[in-house]
Amino acid sequence: MLVPLQKSGNKPPLFFVHGRRGIGLTVGSHFARMLGSEQPFYVIKANGMDGRRPILEDVPEMVAVYLQEIRQTRSTGLLRIGGMCSGGLIAIEIGRALQAEGRETGPVILVDPPVIPIGYEKRTGAIDASPRVMERVYQELRGRLLDQTSDSDAYDDLPFDPRDPEQLHLAVRVGVSTALAFAKYVPQPFSGSAEVIVSESRAPGFVHPKMPWRKLLSGPRLVHVVPWSHMELFRAGRKTVARLMKSMLEEDPASASLPEPQMQLAPYPLSEARL
Protein backbone atom coordinates (compact mmCIF):
# COMPACT_ATOMS: atom_id res chain seq x y z
CA MET A 1 0.00 0.00 0.00
CA LEU A 2 1.84 3.03 -1.31
CA VAL A 3 1.39 6.25 0.69
CA PRO A 4 2.73 9.56 -0.70
CA LEU A 5 4.28 11.76 1.96
CA GLN A 6 5.88 14.25 -0.43
CA LYS A 7 4.82 14.31 -4.09
CA SER A 8 6.53 17.47 -5.24
CA GLY A 9 10.22 17.99 -5.95
CA ASN A 10 12.64 17.53 -8.82
CA LYS A 11 14.81 14.79 -7.33
CA PRO A 12 14.33 11.09 -8.16
CA PRO A 13 11.56 9.79 -5.87
CA LEU A 14 12.36 7.50 -2.95
CA PHE A 15 10.08 4.51 -2.30
CA PHE A 16 10.66 3.16 1.20
CA VAL A 17 9.42 -0.33 2.18
CA HIS A 18 7.95 -1.32 5.56
CA GLY A 19 9.65 -3.67 8.00
CA ARG A 20 8.62 -7.01 9.48
CA ARG A 21 5.54 -5.64 11.26
CA GLY A 22 4.23 -4.03 8.09
CA ILE A 23 3.46 -0.52 9.36
CA GLY A 24 6.44 1.23 7.80
CA LEU A 25 7.82 4.49 9.17
CA THR A 26 5.79 5.77 12.13
CA VAL A 27 7.74 9.02 11.77
CA GLY A 28 7.46 9.26 7.99
CA SER A 29 6.25 12.86 7.99
CA HIS A 30 9.29 13.85 10.06
CA PHE A 31 11.53 12.15 7.49
CA ALA A 32 9.74 13.92 4.64
CA ARG A 33 10.49 17.28 6.24
CA MET A 34 14.11 16.37 6.97
CA LEU A 35 14.71 15.08 3.44
CA GLY A 36 13.56 18.43 2.07
CA SER A 37 10.85 19.84 -0.15
CA GLU A 38 12.66 18.79 -3.34
CA GLN A 39 12.66 15.08 -2.42
CA PRO A 40 9.55 13.12 -3.47
CA PHE A 41 9.03 10.50 -0.77
CA TYR A 42 6.66 7.53 -0.69
CA VAL A 43 6.35 4.90 2.04
CA ILE A 44 5.05 1.40 1.37
CA LYS A 45 2.96 -0.12 4.15
CA ALA A 46 1.70 -3.70 4.23
CA ASN A 47 -1.61 -4.27 2.46
CA GLY A 48 -4.72 -4.85 4.54
CA MET A 49 -4.30 -2.45 7.46
CA ASP A 50 -6.88 -0.10 6.01
CA GLY A 51 -9.40 -2.94 5.74
CA ARG A 52 -9.85 -2.33 2.02
CA ARG A 53 -7.08 -4.38 0.46
CA PRO A 54 -6.29 -8.10 0.78
CA ILE A 55 -3.59 -9.15 3.23
CA LEU A 56 -0.50 -10.40 1.40
CA GLU A 57 1.04 -13.60 2.73
CA ASP A 58 4.33 -14.06 0.89
CA VAL A 59 7.22 -11.86 -0.19
CA PRO A 60 6.99 -12.50 -3.98
CA GLU A 61 3.35 -11.38 -3.88
CA MET A 62 4.34 -8.25 -1.97
CA VAL A 63 7.08 -7.48 -4.49
CA ALA A 64 4.66 -7.86 -7.41
CA VAL A 65 2.01 -5.59 -5.85
CA TYR A 66 4.51 -2.94 -4.74
CA LEU A 67 6.19 -2.96 -8.16
CA GLN A 68 2.83 -2.34 -9.82
CA GLU A 69 2.14 0.62 -7.52
CA ILE A 70 5.61 2.08 -8.11
CA ARG A 71 5.25 1.76 -11.89
CA GLN A 72 1.82 3.41 -11.77
CA THR A 73 3.27 6.29 -9.75
CA ARG A 74 6.50 6.71 -11.75
CA SER A 75 6.37 4.82 -15.04
CA THR A 76 9.68 6.18 -16.34
CA GLY A 77 12.87 7.80 -15.13
CA LEU A 78 15.30 7.36 -12.30
CA LEU A 79 13.97 6.39 -8.89
CA ARG A 80 15.38 5.19 -5.58
CA ILE A 81 14.40 2.18 -3.47
CA GLY A 82 14.94 1.69 0.26
CA GLY A 83 13.68 -0.46 3.10
CA MET A 84 13.75 -0.62 6.88
CA CYS A 85 14.82 -3.74 8.77
CA SER A 86 13.50 -6.85 6.96
CA GLY A 87 11.88 -4.59 4.37
CA GLY A 88 15.36 -4.18 2.91
CA LEU A 89 14.91 -7.69 1.49
CA ILE A 90 11.81 -6.55 -0.41
CA ALA A 91 13.65 -3.40 -1.50
CA ILE A 92 16.40 -5.60 -2.95
CA GLU A 93 13.88 -7.65 -4.93
CA ILE A 94 12.15 -4.51 -6.22
CA GLY A 95 15.52 -3.07 -7.20
CA ARG A 96 16.49 -6.32 -8.91
CA ALA A 97 13.24 -6.37 -10.93
CA LEU A 98 13.47 -2.72 -11.96
CA GLN A 99 17.12 -3.03 -12.95
CA ALA A 100 16.25 -6.09 -15.07
CA GLU A 101 13.80 -3.84 -16.94
CA GLY A 102 16.52 -1.30 -17.55
CA ARG A 103 15.30 1.22 -14.94
CA GLU A 104 18.01 3.18 -13.14
CA THR A 105 17.59 2.98 -9.38
CA GLY A 106 20.95 3.91 -7.87
CA PRO A 107 22.18 1.96 -4.84
CA VAL A 108 19.41 0.26 -2.86
CA ILE A 109 19.22 1.82 0.62
CA LEU A 110 18.97 -0.64 3.53
CA VAL A 111 18.29 0.68 7.01
CA ASP A 112 19.39 -1.76 9.74
CA PRO A 113 18.54 -5.10 8.12
CA PRO A 114 18.45 -8.15 10.42
CA VAL A 115 21.83 -9.78 11.01
CA ILE A 116 20.39 -13.14 9.93
CA PRO A 117 17.21 -12.90 7.82
CA ILE A 118 14.79 -15.30 9.45
CA GLY A 119 14.31 -17.37 6.28
CA TYR A 120 18.00 -17.47 5.31
CA GLU A 121 18.68 -20.96 3.92
CA LYS A 122 15.60 -22.05 5.92
CA ARG A 123 17.82 -22.82 8.89
CA THR A 124 14.82 -22.55 11.16
CA GLY A 125 13.24 -25.57 9.46
CA ALA A 126 9.48 -25.90 9.07
CA ILE A 127 7.42 -22.99 10.35
CA ASP A 128 5.20 -23.85 13.29
CA ALA A 129 1.89 -22.16 12.52
CA SER A 130 -0.11 -23.90 15.24
CA PRO A 131 -2.81 -21.86 17.04
CA ARG A 132 -0.72 -21.75 20.22
CA VAL A 133 2.32 -20.35 18.41
CA MET A 134 0.22 -17.92 16.36
CA GLU A 135 -1.43 -16.59 19.52
CA ARG A 136 1.99 -16.00 21.06
CA VAL A 137 3.18 -14.21 17.91
CA TYR A 138 -0.03 -12.16 17.88
CA GLN A 139 0.39 -11.01 21.48
CA GLU A 140 4.08 -10.24 21.00
CA LEU A 141 3.42 -8.16 17.88
CA ARG A 142 0.50 -6.41 19.55
CA GLY A 143 2.73 -5.34 22.44
CA ARG A 144 5.49 -4.15 20.13
CA LEU A 145 3.05 -2.33 17.89
CA LEU A 146 1.57 -0.49 20.86
CA ASP A 147 5.05 0.44 22.03
CA GLN A 148 6.09 1.58 18.55
CA THR A 149 3.00 3.75 18.20
CA SER A 150 3.04 5.11 21.76
CA ASP A 151 4.27 8.47 20.49
CA SER A 152 1.18 10.49 19.58
CA ASP A 153 3.23 12.31 16.94
CA ALA A 154 3.23 9.06 14.96
CA TYR A 155 -0.56 8.73 14.65
CA ASP A 156 -0.80 10.76 11.46
CA ASP A 157 1.65 8.40 9.73
CA LEU A 158 -0.34 5.25 10.52
CA PRO A 159 -2.95 3.64 8.23
CA PHE A 160 -5.00 2.80 11.34
CA ASP A 161 -5.86 4.28 14.73
CA PRO A 162 -4.07 2.30 17.49
CA ARG A 163 -6.65 3.62 19.99
CA ASP A 164 -9.41 1.77 18.11
CA PRO A 165 -9.48 -1.91 19.23
CA GLU A 166 -10.86 -3.19 15.90
CA GLN A 167 -8.32 -1.28 13.82
CA LEU A 168 -5.51 -2.36 16.14
CA HIS A 169 -6.62 -6.00 15.84
CA LEU A 170 -6.58 -5.79 12.05
CA ALA A 171 -3.14 -4.17 12.06
CA VAL A 172 -1.77 -6.95 14.28
CA ARG A 173 -3.28 -9.58 11.96
CA VAL A 174 -1.48 -7.94 9.05
CA GLY A 175 1.72 -7.84 11.11
CA VAL A 176 1.48 -11.57 11.85
CA SER A 177 0.97 -12.38 8.15
CA THR A 178 3.87 -10.11 7.19
CA ALA A 179 6.18 -11.71 9.76
CA LEU A 180 5.26 -15.18 8.47
CA ALA A 181 5.90 -14.06 4.89
CA PHE A 182 9.43 -13.01 5.83
CA ALA A 183 9.94 -16.29 7.70
CA LYS A 184 9.08 -18.27 4.55
CA TYR A 185 11.22 -16.15 2.24
CA VAL A 186 14.75 -17.27 1.34
CA PRO A 187 16.80 -14.23 0.21
CA GLN A 188 19.11 -14.50 -2.78
CA PRO A 189 22.44 -12.71 -3.47
CA PHE A 190 22.10 -9.24 -4.98
CA SER A 191 24.81 -8.09 -7.39
CA GLY A 192 23.60 -4.50 -7.57
CA SER A 193 25.02 -1.71 -5.44
CA ALA A 194 23.76 -0.97 -1.94
CA GLU A 195 24.26 1.55 0.83
CA VAL A 196 23.51 0.38 4.34
CA ILE A 197 22.82 2.18 7.61
CA VAL A 198 23.38 -0.28 10.44
CA SER A 199 22.96 0.14 14.19
CA GLU A 200 25.97 -0.24 16.43
CA SER A 201 24.42 -3.31 18.07
CA ARG A 202 23.94 -5.11 14.74
CA ALA A 203 27.16 -3.99 13.05
CA PRO A 204 29.50 -6.79 14.29
CA GLY A 205 27.20 -9.52 12.99
CA PHE A 206 26.38 -7.65 9.80
CA VAL A 207 30.01 -7.24 8.67
CA HIS A 208 31.35 -10.57 9.96
CA PRO A 209 32.83 -12.52 7.01
CA LYS A 210 30.95 -15.71 7.90
CA MET A 211 27.55 -14.08 8.32
CA PRO A 212 24.87 -13.93 5.57
CA TRP A 213 25.29 -10.36 4.29
CA ARG A 214 28.77 -11.01 2.90
CA LYS A 215 27.07 -13.36 0.44
CA LEU A 216 23.75 -11.56 0.05
CA LEU A 217 25.35 -8.25 -0.97
CA SER A 218 27.73 -9.52 -3.62
CA GLY A 219 28.02 -6.20 -5.46
CA PRO A 220 29.42 -2.79 -4.43
CA ARG A 221 28.32 -1.69 -0.98
CA LEU A 222 29.04 0.95 1.61
CA VAL A 223 28.06 0.54 5.26
CA HIS A 224 27.44 3.41 7.69
CA VAL A 225 27.47 2.49 11.40
CA VAL A 226 25.44 4.68 13.77
CA PRO A 227 25.59 4.57 17.60
CA TRP A 228 22.05 3.46 18.46
CA SER A 229 20.17 0.23 18.97
CA HIS A 230 17.72 -0.93 16.33
CA MET A 231 14.74 0.33 18.35
CA GLU A 232 16.28 3.79 18.76
CA LEU A 233 17.19 4.40 15.11
CA PHE A 234 13.87 6.06 14.32
CA ARG A 235 13.59 7.82 17.67
CA ALA A 236 16.78 9.27 19.14
CA GLY A 237 18.68 8.62 15.91
CA ARG A 238 16.11 9.66 13.34
CA LYS A 239 17.73 13.00 12.49
CA THR A 240 21.08 11.35 11.79
CA VAL A 241 19.45 8.53 9.79
CA ALA A 242 17.54 11.11 7.74
CA ARG A 243 20.71 13.14 7.11
CA LEU A 244 22.55 10.02 5.97
CA MET A 245 19.70 9.09 3.63
CA LYS A 246 19.62 12.63 2.28
CA SER A 247 23.35 12.44 1.58
CA MET A 248 22.85 9.16 -0.29
CA LEU A 249 19.97 10.56 -2.31
CA GLU A 250 21.93 13.64 -3.33
CA GLU A 251 24.69 11.57 -4.96
CA ASP A 252 24.45 11.24 -8.73
CA PRO A 253 23.76 7.52 -9.36
CA ALA A 254 25.23 7.82 -12.85
CA SER A 255 28.59 8.98 -11.53
CA ALA A 256 28.62 7.46 -8.04
CA SER A 257 31.15 4.69 -7.57
CA LEU A 258 30.81 2.49 -4.53
CA PRO A 259 33.70 0.31 -3.34
CA GLU A 260 33.85 -3.29 -4.49
CA PRO A 261 34.03 -6.12 -3.83
CA GLN A 262 34.93 -5.81 -0.13
CA MET A 263 32.51 -4.64 2.53
CA GLN A 264 33.52 -1.02 3.15
CA LEU A 265 32.68 0.68 6.45
CA ALA A 266 31.85 4.32 6.99
CA PRO A 267 31.64 4.57 10.81
CA TYR A 268 29.45 7.16 12.49
CA PRO A 269 32.07 9.93 12.85
CA LEU A 270 33.00 9.66 9.16
CA SER A 271 29.33 9.56 8.16
CA GLU A 272 28.70 12.74 10.13
CA ALA A 273 31.71 14.36 8.49
CA ARG A 274 30.28 13.70 5.04
CA LEU A 275 27.00 15.49 5.73
N, C-alpha and C positions, 0 to 999 in steps of 0.2 A: 504494500500500500504506500504509494509515493505521496509525500506531503511537501509542498513547496514552502520553504521558509523565507526565501529571497529569490524572486524571479528576475529582477532587473540586474543590470551589470554587463560589462563587455568581456569579462574573463570567461574562460571555459567553465561550464557548470560543474559543481561537485555533487555527486550522488553518494550518500553515505548510508551504509547498510546497518540495520539493527544487530544487536548481540543475541546471546543464547536465550534471553527471556522475551525477545521479540518487540520490546517497546521502543527501542532506538534511543536517541539522545533525549533525556528528560530536561536538558538545558540547551536544546537546539536553538532557541531564539537568542540566547546569550552568545552562542557560537556564531550565529548569523551576524550579529552586531560586531563581534570581534573580528570576523573575517572581512568585514567592510562592505560598503554599499555597492561596490563593483563586482562582488563575487556571488553569482547565482548559486544557491545552496538548497539542495533537496535531501530530505531524510526518507529512508525507506523503513517502514514499520511492518511487522508481521501482519499478514491478512487475517481478518476475522475479528479484531478487537472492536471494530465499530458495529459489529452485528450485521453487516450488510454483505460482506464478502466471505467466501468459503475459507475455512482454516486449511492451510497447506501443511502437509505432513511429511514431506521429504525435501531435501536440499535441491535436487534437480528441478523439481516443480517450482520451488521458490525462484531459482535462477531464471527459469523460462518466463514466469510472470513478471519478475522485476525487469528483465530485459525488454519485454514488450512495453512496459510503462516508460522505461528510459527512452526507447526508440520513438514512442509517441510524443514524448516531451521534447526530445532533441534528435531529430531524424538524421541530421548530418553534422559534420564538424567535430572539432576536438572537444572531448569531455574528460572528466576525472572521476575515478572510482575510489571509494574508501569504505572501511568497515571497522566497527568496534568489536573487540574481543573475538568471539567465534564468528561474528559477521564478516571478519576479514577473509574467511574461507569462501563465503559467497561472493565477496568483492573480487577475489581472485578468479572465480569461475566466470563472473560477468566480464571481467577484463579479458580473460582468455577468449571468450566468445566474440567480444567486440573486436579484438585484435585479429581474430581469424577472418572477420568480415572486412578487414582493412581500415577500421576506425582507429584513430590515434587517441590514446587514453593517457599517455604519460605514465610514470610509475604508479602502481597501485599503492594506496596509503593504508597501512594496517596499524590500528591503535590497540596496543596491548593484547595481541592474540594469546590464546592459552598455550602454555609451555608444551603440553601434549594434547593435541586435539582428541576429544573423547573417542572418536571413531578411527583413529590412526591405526591402520593395519588390523582393525578389529581385535585389538589385544584384550578388550574387555569381554570377548566372547559374545554369546547370545544375550540379547537385551531382555531383562525380566520385566515384563509389562503386566504383571499380576495386579489385581485390585489393591492389595496391601502395599505394594511398592509404589503404584501410581498415586495412592492417597498420601504416602509420605512425600513424594515428589511435589504433589499439589500443595501440601501444607508448607513445605520448604520454600517453594517459589512464591507462595502467597506472602509469607513473612518477608522475604527479600524484596518483593515488589512494593510492599507497604513501606519498607525502610527506604527504598530507592526513591519513592514518590513522597516522602515525608516533608520535603521542602515545598511549601505552597507556591513558590516561584516556578515550580516545574509543571503545575497543573495545566497551564495553557499549551504545553508541548505534548500533552498526552492525548491519545485518541479515545480516552475513556475518563470517567470521573472516579478516582479511587475511593471517594466518599460514598459512592452508590454501590451497595452490596451486589446487585445484579451485574453491573458493569465490571466491577472488580472480579467477580466469579468468571465472567467471560474472558477477561484479560488473562487470568491465571490459566484457564483452559488452553488458550492460545499459547501461553508460555510453556506449558507442559508439552504440547504438540511440537513446538519449535525445538525444545530441548531434546526430545526424542528424535526429531529429524537430524539434528547434529550428531546424536549418538550413533545413528545408522550410517552416516556419511563417511566415506573413506577418502580423505583428501589426496590429490595427486600433485606431483612436482610441477612447479610453475617456472617457465624459463624467461618470462618477462621481467621487467625491472620493478622493484618495490622499495618503498621507504617505510620504515617501521618506527613507531614510538612505543617504547616498552618501559614498563614500570621497573623501578629498582629491584623490587622483590622477585620479578619474573625474569630479569635480565640474565642471571647466571645459567638458568635452564634453557633460555631461549638461544643463547650463543654457544652453548656447549657443543663440541664437535660430534658427539654421539647422540644428540637429541634430534627430534624430527625436523626442525626448521632448517638445518643444514642441507637436508635433502629436498624439503618442500620448496624452498626458495633457491632454485638452481641457477637463476640469472643474476644480474647486477642488483645489489641491495645495499642500503645504508640504514643503520640502526641508531636511533637517538634514545639514550637512557635518561629517564627523568626520576627525581627522588621522591616518588610517592608509591603507595600501594595501589593495587588495581582499583579498589573501591574509592580511593581518593583522587584518581585522575580527573574525574569530571566534577569534582567539588573543589578541594583546595588547589588542585593543579590545573583547573580548566583554562585559566588564562595562558599559562605556558603551553599547554597542548594546542590551544587555538593559535598562538603565535607561531609554533612550529608548523602547524598545518598551513597557515598563511604563507610562511616562507617556502614551503614545498610547492604550493599552488602558484606562487609568483615566478618560479623557475620556468624557463622556456623548455617544454618537453622535446622540441626539435633539436635543441642544442645542448640540453643537459646530458651529462655523462656520469653515470654512477659507477662506483668501483666494481670490478669483477675479477675473478670469480669468488674471492674470499669475502667472508662476512666482515664488513667494515663498521666500526663503532664510532658514533659521534656522541660522547658522554654529555651529560647535562650542561656543564660549564661551557663546552664548545658550542653546543646547540644554542645556548643563550647568546654567545658571542656572535653567532651568525645572524641574529634577528635584528 
